[in-house]
Amino acid sequence: MLRIAVVVLAVLAAVFRAHWTAMAHLPMALLLAGAPAAEQHVWEKSHATPGCVRYSANC
């Protein structure tokens, strides 16, 4: 009976630990994914192509 109680408690501890670990990793994963995207956006804004240039094919 004691072994079953220990196994049940170990499983519950693992489930709750995994739950909180996942909740802690999710914001970090979003930050790590969002930081390069934000950096790319800033770079594109600062290195924008000029508008319509006279005699260019795109005008």
PDB file with one MODEL, atoms N, CA, C and O in Angstrom:
MODEL        1
ATOM      1  N   MET A   1       0.824  -1.182   0.000  1.00  0.00           N
ATOM      2  CA  MET A   1       0.000   0.000   0.000  1.00  0.00           C
ATOM      3  C   MET A   1       0.878   1.261   0.000  1.00  0.00           C
ATOM      4  O   MET A   1       0.557   2.248  -0.662  1.00  0.00           O
ATOM      5  N   LEU A   2       1.960   1.216   0.730  1.00  0.00           N
ATOM      6  CA  LEU A   2       2.855   2.368   0.794  1.00  0.00           C
ATOM      7  C   LEU A   2       3.511   2.621  -0.555  1.00  0.00           C
ATOM      8  O   LEU A   2       3.696   3.772  -0.948  1.00  0.00           O
ATOM      9  N   ARG A   3       3.864   1.551  -1.270  1.00  0.00           N
ATOM     10  CA  ARG A   3       4.470   1.718  -2.595  1.00  0.00           C
ATOM     11  C   ARG A   3       3.509   2.406  -3.558  1.00  0.00           C
ATOM     12  O   ARG A   3       3.922   3.270  -4.330  1.00  0.00           O
ATOM     13  N   ILE A   4       2.247   2.036  -3.521  1.00  0.00           N
ATOM     14  CA  ILE A   4       1.249   2.647  -4.407  1.00  0.00           C
ATOM     15  C   ILE A   4       1.107   4.134  -4.082  1.00  0.00           C
ATOM     16  O   ILE A   4       1.019   4.965  -4.986  1.00  0.00           O
ATOM     17  N   ALA A   5       1.086   4.459  -2.817  1.00  0.00           N
ATOM     18  CA  ALA A   5       0.970   5.861  -2.415  1.00  0.00           C
ATOM     19  C   ALA A   5       2.188   6.657  -2.879  1.00  0.00           C
ATOM     20  O   ALA A   5       2.049   7.796  -3.326  1.00  0.00           O
ATOM     21  N   VAL A   6       3.365   6.074  -2.779  1.00  0.00           N
ATOM     22  CA  VAL A   6       4.580   6.762  -3.210  1.00  0.00           C
ATOM     23  C   VAL A   6       4.576   6.956  -4.719  1.00  0.00           C
ATOM     24  O   VAL A   6       4.959   8.020  -5.205  1.00  0.00           O
ATOM     25  N   VAL A   7       4.150   5.948  -5.464  1.00  0.00           N
ATOM     26  CA  VAL A   7       4.087   6.056  -6.920  1.00  0.00           C
ATOM     27  C   VAL A   7       3.058   7.108  -7.325  1.00  0.00           C
ATOM     28  O   VAL A   7       3.315   7.913  -8.219  1.00  0.00           O
ATOM     29  N   VAL A   8       1.912   7.106  -6.683  1.00  0.00           N
ATOM     30  CA  VAL A   8       0.877   8.095  -6.993  1.00  0.00           C
ATOM     31  C   VAL A   8       1.391   9.498  -6.696  1.00  0.00           C
ATOM     32  O   VAL A   8       1.205  10.407  -7.505  1.00  0.00           O
ATOM     33  N   LEU A   9       2.023   9.685  -5.570  1.00  0.00           N
ATOM     34  CA  LEU A   9       2.575  10.999  -5.243  1.00  0.00           C
ATOM     35  C   LEU A   9       3.675  11.412  -6.211  1.00  0.00           C
ATOM     36  O   LEU A   9       3.772  12.585  -6.571  1.00  0.00           O
ATOM     37  N   ALA A  10       4.496  10.470  -6.634  1.00  0.00           N
ATOM     38  CA  ALA A  10       5.555  10.785  -7.598  1.00  0.00           C
ATOM     39  C   ALA A  10       4.954  11.185  -8.944  1.00  0.00           C
ATOM     40  O   ALA A  10       5.430  12.128  -9.576  1.00  0.00           O
ATOM     41  N   VAL A  11       3.926  10.487  -9.382  1.00  0.00           N
ATOM     42  CA  VAL A  11       3.272  10.821 -10.648  1.00  0.00           C
ATOM     43  C   VAL A  11       2.612  12.198 -10.548  1.00  0.00           C
ATOM     44  O   VAL A  11       2.732  13.012 -11.464  1.00  0.00           O
ATOM     45  N   LEU A  12       1.924  12.455  -9.453  1.00  0.00           N
ATOM     46  CA  LEU A  12       1.299  13.769  -9.275  1.00  0.00           C
ATOM     47  C   LEU A  12       2.340  14.887  -9.248  1.00  0.00           C
ATOM     48  O   LEU A  12       2.127  15.951  -9.829  1.00  0.00           O
ATOM     49  N   ALA A  13       3.448  14.648  -8.584  1.00  0.00           N
ATOM     50  CA  ALA A  13       4.514  15.657  -8.541  1.00  0.00           C
ATOM     51  C   ALA A  13       5.081  15.889  -9.936  1.00  0.00           C
ATOM     52  O   ALA A  13       5.356  17.028 -10.313  1.00  0.00           O
ATOM     53  N   ALA A  14       5.253  14.826 -10.695  1.00  0.00           N
ATOM     54  CA  ALA A  14       5.778  14.974 -12.058  1.00  0.00           C
ATOM     55  C   ALA A  14       4.794  15.730 -12.944  1.00  0.00           C
ATOM     56  O   ALA A  14       5.203  16.566 -13.750  1.00  0.00           O
ATOM     57  N   VAL A  15       3.511  15.448 -12.804  1.00  0.00           N
ATOM     58  CA  VAL A  15       2.509  16.127 -13.618  1.00  0.00           C
ATOM     59  C   VAL A  15       2.466  17.609 -13.273  1.00  0.00           C
ATOM     60  O   VAL A  15       2.465  18.456 -14.166  1.00  0.00           O
ATOM     61  N   PHE A  16       2.430  17.923 -11.994  1.00  0.00           N
ATOM     62  CA  PHE A  16       2.385  19.333 -11.610  1.00  0.00           C
ATOM     63  C   PHE A  16       3.681  20.049 -11.960  1.00  0.00           C
ATOM     64  O   PHE A  16       3.657  21.217 -12.348  1.00  0.00           O
ATOM     65  N   ARG A  17       4.793  19.373 -11.830  1.00  0.00           N
ATOM     66  CA  ARG A  17       6.063  19.992 -12.188  1.00  0.00           C
ATOM     67  C   ARG A  17       6.114  20.243 -13.688  1.00  0.00           C
ATOM     68  O   ARG A  17       6.550  21.312 -14.115  1.00  0.00           O
ATOM     69  N   ALA A  18       5.684  19.297 -14.486  1.00  0.00           N
ATOM     70  CA  ALA A  18       5.684  19.474 -15.931  1.00  0.00           C
ATOM     71  C   ALA A  18       4.740  20.597 -16.337  1.00  0.00           C
ATOM     72  O   ALA A  18       5.042  21.362 -17.253  1.00  0.00           O
ATOM     73  N   HIS A  19       3.614  20.698 -15.671  1.00  0.00           N
ATOM     74  CA  HIS A  19       2.650  21.751 -15.973  1.00  0.00           C
ATOM     75  C   HIS A  19       3.273  23.121 -15.741  1.00  0.00           C
ATOM     76  O   HIS A  19       3.183  23.994 -16.604  1.00  0.00           O
ATOM     77  N   TRP A  20       3.895  23.318 -14.599  1.00  0.00           N
ATOM     78  CA  TRP A  20       4.500  24.619 -14.297  1.00  0.00           C
ATOM     79  C   TRP A  20       5.728  24.877 -15.157  1.00  0.00           C
ATOM     80  O   TRP A  20       6.006  26.018 -15.525  1.00  0.00           O
ATOM     81  N   THR A  21       6.456  23.825 -15.476  1.00  0.00           N
ATOM     82  CA  THR A  21       7.622  23.986 -16.341  1.00  0.00           C
ATOM     83  C   THR A  21       7.187  24.419 -17.733  1.00  0.00           C
ATOM     84  O   THR A  21       7.803  25.300 -18.334  1.00  0.00           O
ATOM     85  N   ALA A  22       6.134  23.806 -18.243  1.00  0.00           N
ATOM     86  CA  ALA A  22       5.631  24.189 -19.559  1.00  0.00           C
ATOM     87  C   ALA A  22       5.133  25.630 -19.549  1.00  0.00           C
ATOM     88  O   ALA A  22       5.358  26.377 -20.502  1.00  0.00           O
ATOM     89  N   MET A  23       4.465  26.013 -18.484  1.00  0.00           N
ATOM     90  CA  MET A  23       3.969  27.393 -18.392  1.00  0.00           C
ATOM     91  C   MET A  23       5.115  28.388 -18.267  1.00  0.00           C
ATOM     92  O   MET A  23       4.979  29.537 -18.689  1.00  0.00           O
ATOM     93  N   ALA A  24       6.217  27.978 -17.708  1.00  0.00           N
ATOM     94  CA  ALA A  24       7.381  28.863 -17.610  1.00  0.00           C
ATOM     95  C   ALA A  24       8.127  28.931 -18.937  1.00  0.00           C
ATOM     96  O   ALA A  24       8.672  29.978 -19.287  1.00  0.00           O
ATOM     97  N   HIS A  25       8.156  27.832 -19.674  1.00  0.00           N
ATOM     98  CA  HIS A  25       8.884  27.803 -20.945  1.00  0.00           C
ATOM     99  C   HIS A  25       8.127  28.484 -22.073  1.00  0.00           C
ATOM    100  O   HIS A  25       8.748  28.989 -23.008  1.00  0.00           O
ATOM    101  N   LEU A  26       6.817  28.511 -22.010  1.00  0.00           N
ATOM    102  CA  LEU A  26       6.031  29.098 -23.089  1.00  0.00           C
ATOM    103  C   LEU A  26       6.339  30.579 -23.289  1.00  0.00           C
ATOM    104  O   LEU A  26       6.587  30.978 -24.427  1.00  0.00           O
ATOM    105  N   PRO A  27       6.338  31.424 -22.246  1.00  0.00           N
ATOM    106  CA  PRO A  27       6.691  32.831 -22.481  1.00  0.00           C
ATOM    107  C   PRO A  27       8.119  33.001 -22.987  1.00  0.00           C
ATOM    108  O   PRO A  27       8.383  33.882 -23.806  1.00  0.00           O
ATOM    109  N   MET A  28       9.036  32.176 -22.514  1.00  0.00           N
ATOM    110  CA  MET A  28      10.417  32.282 -22.986  1.00  0.00           C
ATOM    111  C   MET A  28      10.509  31.893 -24.459  1.00  0.00           C
ATOM    112  O   MET A  28      11.245  32.524 -25.218  1.00  0.00           O
ATOM    113  N   ALA A  29       9.782  30.877 -24.865  1.00  0.00           N
ATOM    114  CA  ALA A  29       9.788  30.474 -26.268  1.00  0.00           C
ATOM    115  C   ALA A  29       9.191  31.565 -27.147  1.00  0.00           C
ATOM    116  O   ALA A  29       9.684  31.823 -28.244  1.00  0.00           O
ATOM    117  N   LEU A  30       8.129  32.203 -26.664  1.00  0.00           N
ATOM    118  CA  LEU A  30       7.530  33.291 -27.429  1.00  0.00           C
ATOM    119  C   LEU A  30       8.481  34.478 -27.544  1.00  0.00           C
ATOM    120  O   LEU A  30       8.567  35.111 -28.596  1.00  0.00           O
ATOM    121  N   LEU A  31       9.187  34.774 -26.470  1.00  0.00           N
ATOM    122  CA  LEU A  31      10.166  35.863 -26.519  1.00  0.00           C
ATOM    123  C   LEU A  31      11.310  35.537 -27.471  1.00  0.00           C
ATOM    124  O   LEU A  31      11.749  36.387 -28.246  1.00  0.00           O
ATOM    125  N   LEU A  32      11.783  34.307 -27.406  1.00  0.00           N
ATOM    126  CA  LEU A  32      12.888  33.916 -28.279  1.00  0.00           C
ATOM    127  C   LEU A  32      12.468  33.874 -29.744  1.00  0.00           C
ATOM    128  O   LEU A  32      13.289  34.109 -30.631  1.00  0.00           O
ATOM    129  N   ALA A  33      11.207  33.578 -30.004  1.00  0.00           N
ATOM    130  CA  ALA A  33      10.728  33.581 -31.383  1.00  0.00           C
ATOM    131  C   ALA A  33      10.413  34.998 -31.843  1.00  0.00           C
ATOM    132  O   ALA A  33      10.592  35.321 -33.018  1.00  0.00           O
ATOM    133  N   GLY A  34       9.948  35.842 -30.937  1.00  0.00           N
ATOM    134  CA  GLY A  34       9.550  37.194 -31.299  1.00  0.00           C
ATOM    135  C   GLY A  34      10.706  38.157 -31.433  1.00  0.00           C
ATOM    136  O   GLY A  34      10.614  39.117 -32.198  1.00  0.00           O
ATOM    137  N   ALA A  35      11.783  37.934 -30.720  1.00  0.00           N
ATOM    138  CA  ALA A  35      12.916  38.861 -30.765  1.00  0.00           C
ATOM    139  C   ALA A  35      13.536  38.935 -32.163  1.00  0.00           C
ATOM    140  O   ALA A  35      13.758  40.046 -32.645  1.00  0.00           O
ATOM    141  N   PRO A  36      13.826  37.830 -32.837  1.00  0.00           N
ATOM    142  CA  PRO A  36      14.371  37.947 -34.197  1.00  0.00           C
ATOM    143  C   PRO A  36      13.368  38.571 -35.167  1.00  0.00           C
ATOM    144  O   PRO A  36      13.762  39.305 -36.074  1.00  0.00           O
ATOM    145  N   ALA A  37      12.083  38.287 -34.986  1.00  0.00           N
ATOM    146  CA  ALA A  37      11.080  38.875 -35.873  1.00  0.00           C
ATOM    147  C   ALA A  37      11.028  40.389 -35.681  1.00  0.00           C
ATOM    148  O   ALA A  37      10.932  41.133 -36.657  1.00  0.00           O
ATOM    149  N   ALA A  38      11.091  40.846 -34.445  1.00  0.00           N
ATOM    150  CA  ALA A  38      11.093  42.282 -34.179  1.00  0.00           C
ATOM    151  C   ALA A  38      12.366  42.930 -34.708  1.00  0.00           C
ATOM    152  O   ALA A  38      12.322  44.036 -35.248  1.00  0.00           O
ATOM    153  N   GLU A  39      13.480  42.261 -34.558  1.00  0.00           N
ATOM    154  CA  GLU A  39      14.746  42.790 -35.063  1.00  0.00           C
ATOM    155  C   GLU A  39      14.716  42.893 -36.585  1.00  0.00           C
ATOM    156  O   GLU A  39      15.207  43.870 -37.150  1.00  0.00           O
ATOM    157  N   GLN A  40      14.146  41.896 -37.245  1.00  0.00           N
ATOM    158  CA  GLN A  40      14.023  41.931 -38.702  1.00  0.00           C
ATOM    159  C   GLN A  40      13.126  43.088 -39.128  1.00  0.00           C
ATOM    160  O   GLN A  40      13.409  43.756 -40.123  1.00  0.00           O
ATOM    161  N   HIS A  41      12.051  43.331 -38.389  1.00  0.00           N
ATOM    162  CA  HIS A  41      11.144  44.434 -38.707  1.00  0.00           C
ATOM    163  C   HIS A  41      11.866  45.775 -38.573  1.00  0.00           C
ATOM    164  O   HIS A  41      11.715  46.648 -39.427  1.00  0.00           O
ATOM    165  N   VAL A  42      12.639  45.939 -37.516  1.00  0.00           N
ATOM    166  CA  VAL A  42      13.390  47.182 -37.317  1.00  0.00           C
ATOM    167  C   VAL A  42      14.405  47.358 -38.437  1.00  0.00           C
ATOM    168  O   VAL A  42      14.572  48.462 -38.956  1.00  0.00           O
ATOM    169  N   TRP A  43      15.085  46.278 -38.813  1.00  0.00           N
ATOM    170  CA  TRP A  43      16.080  46.368 -39.875  1.00  0.00           C
ATOM    171  C   TRP A  43      15.426  46.753 -41.198  1.00  0.00           C
ATOM    172  O   TRP A  43      15.956  47.587 -41.933  1.00  0.00           O
ATOM    173  N   GLU A  44      14.279  46.152 -41.506  1.00  0.00           N
ATOM    174  CA  GLU A  44      13.589  46.471 -42.750  1.00  0.00           C
ATOM    175  C   GLU A  44      13.110  47.922 -42.771  1.00  0.00           C
ATOM    176  O   GLU A  44      13.132  48.569 -43.818  1.00  0.00           O
ATOM    177  N   LYS A  45      12.678  48.429 -41.621  1.00  0.00           N
ATOM    178  CA  LYS A  45      12.241  49.829 -41.555  1.00  0.00           C
ATOM    179  C   LYS A  45      13.416  50.777 -41.765  1.00  0.00           C
ATOM    180  O   LYS A  45      13.267  51.807 -42.422  1.00  0.00           O
ATOM    181  N   SER A  46      14.568  50.446 -41.223  1.00  0.00           N
ATOM    182  CA  SER A  46      15.720  51.337 -41.332  1.00  0.00           C
ATOM    183  C   SER A  46      16.420  51.214 -42.688  1.00  0.00           C
ATOM    184  O   SER A  46      17.157  52.116 -43.085  1.00  0.00           O
ATOM    185  N   HIS A  47      16.197  50.121 -43.390  1.00  0.00           N
ATOM    186  CA  HIS A  47      16.818  49.905 -44.696  1.00  0.00           C
ATOM    187  C   HIS A  47      15.752  49.828 -45.790  1.00  0.00           C
ATOM    188  O   HIS A  47      15.803  48.956 -46.657  1.00  0.00           O
ATOM    189  N   ALA A  48      14.808  50.730 -45.741  1.00  0.00           N
ATOM    190  CA  ALA A  48      13.717  50.710 -46.717  1.00  0.00           C
ATOM    191  C   ALA A  48      14.245  51.098 -48.096  1.00  0.00           C
ATOM    192  O   ALA A  48      15.159  51.912 -48.225  1.00  0.00           O
ATOM    193  N   THR A  49      13.661  50.507 -49.099  1.00  0.00           N
ATOM    194  CA  THR A  49      14.047  50.849 -50.462  1.00  0.00           C
ATOM    195  C   THR A  49      13.480  52.221 -50.802  1.00  0.00           C
ATOM    196  O   THR A  49      12.423  52.599 -50.297  1.00  0.00           O
ATOM    197  N   PRO A  50      14.167  52.956 -51.644  1.00  0.00           N
ATOM    198  CA  PRO A  50      13.651  54.276 -51.996  1.00  0.00           C
ATOM    199  C   PRO A  50      12.349  54.145 -52.778  1.00  0.00           C
ATOM    200  O   PRO A  50      12.028  53.089 -53.324  1.00  0.00           O
ATOM    201  N   GLY A  51      11.623  55.236 -52.813  1.00  0.00           N
ATOM    202  CA  GLY A  51      10.365  55.236 -53.556  1.00  0.00           C
ATOM    203  C   GLY A  51      10.622  55.142 -55.048  1.00  0.00           C
ATOM    204  O   GLY A  51      11.615  54.550 -55.473  1.00  0.00           O
ATOM    205  N   CYS A  52       9.771  55.698 -55.816  1.00  0.00           N
ATOM    206  CA  CYS A  52       9.879  55.639 -57.268  1.00  0.00           C
ATOM    207  C   CYS A  52      11.021  56.533 -57.738  1.00  0.00           C
ATOM    208  O   CYS A  52      11.032  57.738 -57.488  1.00  0.00           O
ATOM    209  N   VAL A  53      11.971  55.924 -58.415  1.00  0.00           N
ATOM    210  CA  VAL A  53      13.104  56.665 -58.952  1.00  0.00           C
ATOM    211  C   VAL A  53      12.782  57.010 -60.397  1.00  0.00           C
ATOM    212  O   VAL A  53      12.259  56.175 -61.136  1.00  0.00           O
ATOM    213  N   ARG A  54      13.087  58.223 -60.799  1.00  0.00           N
ATOM    214  CA  ARG A  54      12.771  58.670 -62.154  1.00  0.00           C
ATOM    215  C   ARG A  54      13.451  57.767 -63.185  1.00  0.00           C
ATOM    216  O   ARG A  54      14.620  57.410 -63.033  1.00  0.00           O
ATOM    217  N   TYR A  55      12.745  57.420 -64.187  1.00  0.00           N
ATOM    218  CA  TYR A  55      13.192  56.557 -65.289  1.00  0.00           C
ATOM    219  C   TYR A  55      13.409  55.108 -64.852  1.00  0.00           C
ATOM    220  O   TYR A  55      14.084  54.354 -65.554  1.00  0.00           O
ATOM    221  N   SER A  56      12.866  54.713 -63.740  1.00  0.00           N
ATOM    222  CA  SER A  56      13.030  53.307 -63.372  1.00  0.00           C
ATOM    223  C   SER A  56      11.883  52.501 -63.961  1.00  0.00           C
ATOM    224  O   SER A  56      10.843  53.064 -64.302  1.00  0.00           O
ATOM    225  N   ALA A  57      12.055  51.230 -64.081  1.00  0.00           N
ATOM    226  CA  ALA A  57      11.060  50.366 -64.711  1.00  0.00           C
ATOM    227  C   ALA A  57       9.821  50.194 -63.843  1.00  0.00           C
ATOM    228  O   ALA A  57       8.761  49.831 -64.351  1.00  0.00           O
ATOM    229  N   ASN A  58       9.936  50.449 -62.536  1.00  0.00           N
ATOM    230  CA  ASN A  58       8.808  50.226 -61.619  1.00  0.00           C
ATOM    231  C   ASN A  58       7.888  51.429 -61.510  1.00  0.00           C
ATOM    232  O   ASN A  58       6.865  51.330 -60.834  1.00  0.00           O
ATOM    233  N   CYS A  59       8.190  52.550 -62.133  1.00  0.00           N
ATOM    234  CA  CYS A  59       7.352  53.744 -61.981  1.00  0.00           C
ATOM    235  C   CYS A  59       6.160  53.722 -62.903  1.00  0.00           C
ATOM    236  O   CYS A  59       5.358  54.655 -62.896  1.00  0.00           O
TER     237      CYS A  59
ENDMDL
END
